[in-house]
Amino acid sequence: MSNTRRPTTARKVTRTSEANREDALDQGLRITIDGEAHEVRVGDITSPLARELRAKIGFGPIQLIQLCGADPDVDLISAFVWLARRISGEMVRFEEVEVTYAQLLSDGFDVDVPGGEPDPEA
């Protein structure tokens, strides 16, 4: 037998790695429609909600967040609002959430990062 110790498989946790993990969990999006903010953070998404969303739209919450940030359209925004409301504990049915083009084109529509303050000049 050798006196060589095997390296540990335990994850090394440092202040930087913990901060990076927290930053990753805080990633998401906030969409404001008619003055009402709907926010989704990655760390708030549960496995059951992710599965339910995937069954409804064919892809998961991370892709939904990316698409809403890049090319928001009524179907994606409706799914996002549904997810945000479900995360907040509201038992709303997917089919009940409807966002219109009139709402997307109004002054009360905004897409921002979570926790960001709405732009007063927008």
ZILINFEN-V57141 format. One record per residue. N is the residue number from 1. SS is DSSP state (H for helix, E for strand, L for the rest). Layout:
N/SS, N/SS
This chain:
1/L, 2/L, 3/L, 4/L, 5/L, 6/L, 7/L, 8/L, 9/L, 10/L, 11/L, 12/L, 13/L, 14/L, 15/H, 16/H, 17/H, 18/H, 19/H, 20/H, 21/H, 22/H, 23/H, 24/H, 25/H, 26/H, 27/L, 28/E, 29/E, 30/E, 31/E, 32/E, 33/E, 34/L, 35/L, 36/E, 37/E, 38/E, 39/E, 40/E, 41/E, 42/H, 43/H, 44/H, 45/L, 46/L, 47/H, 48/H, 49/H, 50/H, 51/H, 52/H, 53/H, 54/H, 55/H, 56/H, 57/H, 58/L, 59/L, 60/L, 61/H, 62/H, 63/H, 64/H, 65/H, 66/H, 67/H, 68/H, 69/H, 70/H, 71/L, 72/L, 73/L, 74/H, 75/H, 76/H, 77/H, 78/H, 79/H, 80/H, 81/H, 82/H, 83/H, 84/H, 85/H, 86/H, 87/H, 88/L, 89/L, 90/L, 91/L, 92/L, 93/L, 94/H, 95/H, 96/H, 97/L, 98/L, 99/L, 100/L, 101/H, 102/H, 103/H, 104/H, 105/L, 106/L, 107/L, 108/L, 109/L, 110/E, 111/E, 112/E, 113/L, 114/L, 115/L, 116/L, 117/L, 118/L, 119/L, 120/L, 121/L, 122/L
